[in-house]
Amino acid sequence: MVINKSNKNDVIKTFGDPHSKGITDEDTWIYVERRIEKGAIHELGKNKITKNNIVKLKFDKYGLLVSKNIVDKNAMKKIVYSKETTKNTKTKQSYVEGFLSSLKTKMYGRRGSENKDD
């Protein structure tokens, strides 16, 4: 792919449809290549990632390629990730936890009301 020469159609012919597009920008396309092979017997058959490449392509409003960024397996090892976690303020429980909690409340609520009537 050649910057300022290739367009979206050229990319689709070569790579196919993108694996993902930008969250806020439909003109950012992301392709992922990942190959996993079985490890050696002395590694107890553990899977080994042999290729893990990401290509990020950016297009202008006319569909012309304006930038490309390739991140390979070795470069990913150098990426520093934040250790902070994001708290979900909408739901503190998963759906299953909420369902089970609701069920538990209904079960014990009925028992409590049955005991009052006795």
C-alpha positions as CSV (number, residue, x, y, z in Angstrom):
1,M,0.0,0.0,0.0
2,V,1.4,3.3,-1.1
3,I,0.6,6.5,0.8
4,N,-1.2,9.2,-1.3
5,K,-1.7,6.6,-4.1
6,S,-3.6,3.6,-2.8
7,N,-7.3,3.9,-2.0
8,K,-9.9,1.9,0.0
9,N,-10.7,-0.3,-3.0
10,D,-7.0,-1.2,-3.4
11,V,-6.8,-2.1,0.3
12,I,-9.9,-4.3,0.1
13,K,-8.6,-6.1,-3.0
14,T,-5.3,-6.9,-1.1
15,F,-6.4,-7.5,2.5
16,G,-10.2,-7.9,2.3
17,D,-12.6,-6.1,4.6
18,P,-11.0,-4.6,7.8
19,H,-11.2,-6.5,11.1
20,S,-12.1,-3.3,12.8
21,K,-12.8,0.4,12.1
22,G,-12.1,3.4,14.3
23,I,-14.6,4.0,17.0
24,T,-15.1,7.7,16.1
25,D,-13.6,7.6,12.7
26,E,-14.8,5.3,9.9
27,D,-11.7,6.3,7.9
28,T,-9.4,4.4,10.2
29,W,-9.1,0.7,9.4
30,I,-7.4,-2.0,11.4
31,Y,-6.1,-5.3,10.2
32,V,-4.8,-8.1,12.5
33,E,-2.6,-11.0,11.5
34,R,-2.1,-13.7,14.2
35,R,-0.6,-17.1,13.8
36,I,-0.5,-19.6,16.6
37,E,1.4,-22.9,16.5
38,K,1.7,-25.8,18.9
39,G,4.8,-25.6,21.1
40,A,7.4,-28.3,21.4
41,I,6.8,-31.4,23.6
42,H,9.1,-30.2,26.3
43,E,6.8,-27.1,26.6
44,L,3.9,-29.4,27.2
45,G,2.2,-28.5,23.8
46,K,1.6,-24.9,24.9
47,N,0.5,-22.7,22.1
48,K,3.1,-20.2,20.8
49,I,2.3,-17.0,18.9
50,T,4.5,-16.9,15.9
51,K,3.0,-13.8,14.2
52,N,1.1,-11.0,15.8
53,N,1.0,-8.0,13.5
54,I,-1.4,-5.1,13.4
55,V,-1.8,-2.7,10.5
56,K,-3.6,0.6,11.1
57,L,-4.5,2.5,7.9
58,K,-5.9,6.0,7.8
59,F,-7.8,7.4,4.8
60,D,-8.8,11.0,3.9
61,K,-12.4,12.0,3.1
62,Y,-11.9,10.9,-0.5
63,G,-10.8,7.4,0.4
64,L,-7.1,7.9,-0.4
65,L,-4.5,6.3,2.0
66,V,-2.8,9.1,4.0
67,S,-1.0,7.0,6.7
68,K,-0.1,3.5,7.7
69,N,1.2,2.2,10.9
70,I,2.5,-1.4,11.4
71,V,3.0,-2.9,14.8
72,D,4.7,-6.3,15.0
73,K,5.0,-8.8,17.9
74,N,8.3,-7.3,19.1
75,A,7.0,-3.8,19.1
76,M,4.0,-4.9,21.2
77,K,6.3,-6.1,24.0
78,K,7.5,-2.5,24.4
79,I,4.0,-1.0,24.8
80,V,3.4,0.1,28.4
81,Y,-0.1,-0.5,29.6
82,S,-1.8,1.4,32.4
83,K,-2.2,-0.6,35.6
84,E,-5.3,1.5,36.5
85,T,-8.7,-0.1,36.1
86,T,-11.9,1.6,34.9
87,K,-14.9,1.2,37.2
88,N,-18.2,0.7,35.5
89,T,-20.6,3.2,37.1
90,K,-23.7,1.9,35.2
91,T,-23.7,-1.7,36.6
92,K,-21.6,-2.8,39.4
93,Q,-22.7,-6.5,38.9
94,S,-22.7,-8.6,35.9
95,Y,-26.1,-9.6,34.4
96,V,-25.8,-13.1,36.0
97,E,-24.9,-11.7,39.4
98,G,-27.8,-9.3,39.2
99,F,-30.2,-12.0,38.2
100,L,-29.0,-14.4,41.0
101,S,-29.2,-11.5,43.5
102,S,-32.8,-10.7,42.4
103,L,-33.7,-14.4,42.6
104,K,-32.2,-14.7,46.1
105,T,-34.1,-11.6,47.2
106,K,-37.4,-13.0,45.9
107,M,-36.8,-16.4,47.6
108,Y,-35.9,-14.9,51.0
109,G,-38.5,-12.2,50.7
110,R,-41.2,-14.9,50.4
111,R,-39.9,-16.9,53.3
112,G,-39.8,-13.8,55.5
113,S,-43.4,-12.9,54.7
114,E,-44.5,-16.6,55.3
115,N,-42.8,-16.5,58.7
116,K,-44.7,-13.3,59.7
117,D,-48.1,-14.9,58.9
118,D,-47.4,-18.0,61.1
